[in-house]
């Protein structure tokens, strides 16, 4: 992101809410939960709480096994992302075969006349939708943000006709109200460092959008900017019902955003459902009164990277148990670790970087003079540890450049294989270092592209093994959507190898491996998505098709 855009965003999200909203909030007691919220969770094994330390949050009202649904919610509004605009129905999210487009704006597509007719939100803002692309292009604002804002304003105009009142949207944190100036400056600096797109909305853009709306839908410019900040901090992605690891839509789900806090070691996951719904499900056993938490980022990234991303995109400094705990007792020491020269059993400890240094692009690995092994206490100088990490990052960067910039999958493979096959001896990158994990995925794609399916199978198995190792060593969840995706991918690779086998015995062997991989995927998806979810059914169908 350019400095100019980050400055605009910092200015936008620093705006205070209107006085009436702030005064209303002052009247509330810390422990008070609105009866509407309690009623909304009445049919789930969840107890809602509000404390000074954690704010609003949800805890398990009883001991829960993995795979229990603890919430399901229909979006206040959602939009199909621009890159998938004509591939999914804008009402039910179904795949489109013969899409029916809105004749008024050509910005909405439907699977049937019935879906087109029931989309009352779009009807209210159709005229304004015709202008959003032009506004987005001329102001460097994300077009999907503008589209979602328009639909939320349409939802607001419906008042009591909606399942979730619009005041629930206004209850969401924008991270603007009451924030100290020092923290706002830190957030602004973090936004400048972020490589991800940051939604932003200036007063000028808000005025342009509002001018396209009918009078009944208009709100103040300040409220418009606050709404943009709420979307940025609280929106959830909705995944493709069939494909892997692809968010095809973006929606605002107030109940989930209000009560399921973030943790870098989650016990719950959110998954998209048909018809623009979002479910929260436990992904491992949860004790009674344990907080139900989800993760919004890559849990296999190191502590500094996770905190930097959360600060830049969600505007808070993560203090979850994993981030706040001592590094020497955490799996985080391995994620950016170098193996000890002396004992070769543990890694040299890299202290967590402070917020003041992280927003300047500085990390502890650049600041500390020496680093000691977590087990034997052996020390090395900064130059040696920093050099080993930089060499690994250079190989990874070179490998990705060969793939993305030059389309050279052979040279890309060579660079990435050096990282994944590097001997695990003293001074080398630790087996669980996140750069190894990040290298396996593009390496698998290189091998697949070059026709080395058996090699791709072995790398895919290594990815699954690493996730299992992260779970065993670091207590991270195993049954995640990502794990199920890699297991399904392994099944597909094994099926392809089987189809190319000339021997009936070898074909049977590979089909059996495919069946086992699909069974892994089905088990994980039954937990994370539920047995009736389309993604679980796809894997079940793949198992049923295999005849040994």
N, C-alpha and C positions, 0 to 999 in steps of 0.2 A: 504493500500500500504506500502511496506517496504521502509525504509529510502534509501536504495541503489537505488531502482527504481525511487523514487522521485528525488534523486540527479541527476540521468541520465536525467530525464525529464527536470529539471531545466537547466541543461547544454545545452540540445538540443535546448530549446526554447529561450535561451539567445543568440544564434548565430545571427549575423547581416546579413541582406540581402546583396547581392553583390553590389558593388559600383555603377554600372550602374543603378540599380533599385532605389537606394537612391538618386542619382543625378537627375533621372527623376522626382522623387516625389518633390524635392525641386523646380523644375521649375513650378509646378502647382500652380495656384492661389487657395486660400482657398474656394472661392465660385464657382469654376469652376466644372461643371458636363459634362462629356464626352457626345457628341451627341448620341453615341450608346445607352447609358442608357436612355436618354430622349425618343429615338425612341422605345425602348423596353417597356416603360410604356405609350406609346402614346394612347393606346386604353382603358386605365384605368383612373378612377377619382382620379389621383394621381399627385402631383407636387413634384419633387425632389429638395432637397436643400443640401447645404454644408456650414456649419458654423464652427467657431473655437470652440464654446461651445459643439456642438452636432456631429460635423463631418458630414458625409453623412447621410441623413435621408429622409423619405417620409412623406408628409403631405397630407391631403384630399384637393383636389382642389375644392370641393363643400361639402355641408352638406350631410352626408351619413346616411342611415338607417342601421339597423343591417342586416347581411346576404348579404352584397355586396362584390363581388369578386374584390380585388384591385390588384391582381397579380396572374399570373399562369406561371410556369416555368418548363422546362424539365431539369433534372439533367445533369450537365456536365459529371457525372458518378455516378452510384450507385452500391452497392453490397447487395445481400441478406445476412442477418446475418448468421453466421455459424450454429447456432442452428436451423435455418429454411432452411438450404442449399438446401435440396431436396424437399421442400414443396411449393416453389413458383418459377415461371418462372423468369430466370435471365434477360429476355428481357422485358416482359410486366407485371411481378409481379402477374400473374394469379395463382390461386391455381392449384397445380399439382395433377392429377389423375394417369396418366401413364407417369412419367417424362422421358425425353430423355436427357441423360447425354453426356457431351463432351467426346469423346473417347480419346482425347489427354491428359487431365489432371484429369478428373472426379471431377472437382471443379466447374462446371457450369451445370445447369439443365434447360430444356426448356419444354414448353407445346406443342410445335409443331416443325416440321422441318423448317417452315417459320421463327419462332422466332430464331431458332438456326442459320440459314443462315444469318439473318440480323444483328446479333450481331458482328459487325466489330471490336469493341473494344477488345473483348475477343480473337479473332483470333490473334491479334498482340502480345498478352502477354501469350498465352496458355502455352508455354514451361516454362516460369517463374512461372506461377501459380502452376506448379507441385512441386515447391520448397518452396512455402511460408509457408506451415504448418511446415516443418522441421526447417526453419529459425525462425519462431515464437516460436516454442517450445524451441529451444536452446538459445534464447536471451530474453525471457520474453516480447516479443512485441506482441500486439494484432494482430491476423492474419487478422481480417477484415480491420484494418488500412492498412496493406501491400497490400491486395487485391484491396482496393479502390485506393491506390497510383498507382498501376500498371495500372489500367484502366484510371486514369487521365493522366498518361504519354502517354498512347495510344491515348487518346483524344487530347493531345497536338500535337502529330505527324500528326493529320489530318489537322491542320491549319485552313484555311478558309472554310473547308467543314462542319464546325459545326455551329449550330444556335448561340451559345454564344462563342465568341473568348476566347482562353485560357488566354489571358492577363487579362480577368475579374477575373479568378481564382487567378492570381498573384496580382491583386488589393486588394484581401482580406487581412485583418489584421492578422498577425501572433502573434501580441503582443510581438514581439522580437525587431523590429526596434525602436530605439530612446528611449527605456524604461530606466528610471534611475536605477542605480545599486540597490538602496534601495528597489525599487518596485520589481525588479527581485528576491531579497532575500525574500520578503514577499510572492510572488507567490510560490516560492519554498517551503517555510514553509507551506503554505496552501495546496499544493499538498501532503505533507507528512501527513497532518491531514485528507485528504479526504478518505472516505471509498469507494468511487466509483472508478472503473477502470479508470486510466488516460492513454490515448494513449501516447506513447513515441517512439522516434526513435533516436538512437545514430548514430554517424558517422560510427561506425563499422557495424551496421545493414544496413545502407544505402549502404555501399560498397558491402555487400553481395548480396543485392537485385539487385543493378545495374549490378553486374557481370553476372546475369542471363538474362539480357535484350540484345536485338540486339542493335548494335551501334546507329541506327537511333532513338532509344527511350531514350538513356542515357542523363542525365543531371549531373551537378556537385553535389558532396556530400552535399555541403552547401545548394544548391537549393532543394535537396531532403529532407533535414531536415526541411527547411522552409516550404515545402509543407505539411509535417506531422503536423507542428504546425498550419497551416491554416486549415487543416481538423479538428484537435482537437477543434479549436475555432469556427468553422463555419458550421460544418456538421449538417444536419437535419435528424431526423428519419422519416421513412415512415411507417405508421401503416397498420396493416392487414385490408383489405377491408371488412372483415366480423366480425372478433373477436373484443374484447374490450381492449383498452389500451395496445396494444402490438405492438411494433416497429419491423417489420420483415425485414426492409432494412435500409440502411444508405447511404445518398447521399450528394453531394455537389451542392448547388444551389447558384451561385454567386450573382445573382440579389437580391434575398431575403435576403441573409446574409449581403449584402452591405448596404441595404436601410431600412430594418425593424429592428430597434433597440429594445433592451430588456426593459421591464418595469415590475415591480412586480404587476402592476394593468393594464393589457393590454386592449386595445380596439379591438384587432385583434388576430386571431389565424391562425396558419398554419396547413394544413391538407394534407395528402397524397392522391394522385389520381392514377388511373390505369396508366400503362406504365411509371412508374418512374417520375411522375410529382408532383409538389408541388403547392398548392394554398394558398393564404393569403386572409382571409375573415373577415369582420368586425363582431364583436360579440355583439356590442351594438351601439347606435347612436353615430356618430362622427361629430363634428362641422367642418365647413370650416377652413382650415389652422391648424387644430389640428394634431399633429404628430401621425402617425400610428405605434403602438408599439405592440410587442408580448412578451410572457413570455416563457422562456426556463426551468423554474423550477416550483416546487409546490408552488402555490401562497398562500396556506393555512399554510405554515410554518412560524415561527416567523422571525422577521427581522434579527436577528443574524444568524440563520440557513441559510436563503436565501443568505445573503452576503457571508457567509463562502463557500457555495456550488458554487456560481458564481465565487468567487476568485480562488477556487481550480480547477474548470473545464473549466471556460471561461476566467480566468485571468484578470478580472477587478473588481474594487470595486464599487458596485452598488450605484448610486446617483440619481436614479429615484425619482419622486415626492413622492412616498410612502415611500421610504427608507430615503429620505432627510428631510421629514416633521417631525414636532414635535410628539413625541410618544403619548403625552396626547390627541391629536386630531385624532389619528389613530387607526384603528382596531387592529394594532399590539400590543397595550397594553393588549388586551384580549388574544391574541394567546399564551402568556406565563404568563398569569395573574392569580393572586389569588384574590378572592373576599374580599372586604373591610370588616373588622370586625364591623365597626361602622355604615356605611350607607347601606351596603349590596347591593349597586346599581352599584358600579364601581369596578375597579381593582387597585391594587397597581402598580405604574409605575416602570418598569424596564428599565433604560436608555439603548439606543443602545450602543453596545460595540465598542470600537475603533478598527481599523484595526491592530494596534500594539498588542493589547491584544488578539484579536480573533485568530490570527495565532499561538499564544502560547497555544491555547486551553483554554484560560481564558474568562469568560463572566462577564458582569456587576453584575449579581446576586451573583457572588463570591467576587466582589470588593467593592461594595457600602456598607455602614454601616447601612443605614436606607432607607426605601421605603415609599412613601406617596401615598394616594389614589388620583386618578385623579379628583374626585368630591369634597369630603369633607376635604381632606388634612390630614386625620388620618395617623399616621406613625406606622410602625412595624420594628423590628430589622431584620437584615440579616438572623440570625439563623432560625427565624420562617418561613420567606418566602422561604428560600432555603430548609428547611426541608420539607415543603409542596410539593414543586416541585419535590424534590428528591424522596419522597414517591410515587408520581404519576408515575414517570419514572421507579421506581423499580417494581411497579405492572405491568406496560406495558412490561418491559423487561422480567419479570417472565412469563407473559402470552404468549409472543411470543416464549420463550424458551420451554415451555410445548408443543407448537404446532410444532415448527420446529425441535427441537432436540429429543423430546420424542414421538411425534405424539399423545399426550394426549389432545384431544380437549375438554374434560370435565373440566379439571383443567385450561386449557387455557381460556375457557369461563368464569370460576369463577373469575379469575384475571381481565379480561377485563370488565366484567359486573360491578365490583366494581367501575371502573373508569367512566363508562357511566351512572351509576345509583347513583353516589355519590350526596348527597343533596347539592343544590347550596346555602349554607349558608356561613357566614363570615369565612374566613380562608380556604375555599374549593377551588378546581380548578374551574376556571371560565367556564361557559357553553360553551364559544367559544374558550377555550384553545385548541391549536392544538393537544395536546395529547389525548383529548377526540375524536376528529375527526379521528385521526389515530387508535384509539381503536375500533371504530365502524366497520371498514371494516373487520379486522380479526374476530371480534365477529360474524358478519353476516355469515362468512364462517364456523365458529365453529357450529353455530346453524344449518346451512344447512347440514353440515357433519353428525350431530347427528340426523337428521330427523325432527328437530323442524322448519318446514317451516313457520308456522305462526309467530314464534319468529323472524325468519330471515326477514320476511316481515316487521315487526315493526321496526327492526333495519335499514333496507333499507330505510324506510320512514324517519327515524331520520337523516340518511345521507343526503337525499335530502333536508330535512328541514334545516339542518345546512348550506348547500351551499346557500340556499335561504336567510338564516339569515345573512350570511357573505355578501351577496349582498345588503340586506336592510340596515344593520348597517354600513358596511364598504365600500360600494360602489364598491365591487368587482364584476366582471361579473358573471352572472348566467348561461347564455347560453354557456357552455363550453363542449368540448368533454367528459370530466369526468362526468358532470351532465347527459348528454344523455346516457352514459353507465350505470349509476346507475338507471336511469329511465327504460331503457330496461330490466335491471336485475330484477327490481321490477315487471315488466309485466310478465316475465318468471316465477318468484316465485309464483305470483298469479295464473297463469295458472296451475302450478303444484298442488297448493292447491285445485283448482277447480276440477282437475282430480281425486283427492282423496276424494272428497265430496260425501257422500252417498245421500244427499238430493238434489233434482233438484233446490230448492230455493237457497240453499247455493252455489251450483255450478254456478248459474246465477249471484249471488252476487259477487263471486270471479272473474268470467269472466269479469264482468263490471269493477271491479277494475283493472284487467289486461289491459283492453281496455283503461282506463284512463291513466294508467302508460305509455303505448305505445304511446298514444297521446302526453304526455309530452316529451317523447324521440324524437318523430318525429318533434315536434316543435323546440326543441333544435338543432337537426341535420339539419333541414332545414336552420337554421341560420349558424351553424358552418361548415357544409359540403355541403349544397345545396340539393335541393329536388331530384336531379337526381343521387346523389352519392349512390353507392351500400349500404352504411350503412343506409342511409335514406330509401332506397327501402326495405331493410330487415325489418325495423320496420313497414313500410306501409303494407307489406305482412302479418306480424303478426296481424295487426289490421283487415285486410280483412278476415283472417281465422276464427276470433272469430264470432260465430253466437249466438246471445242472444235470 
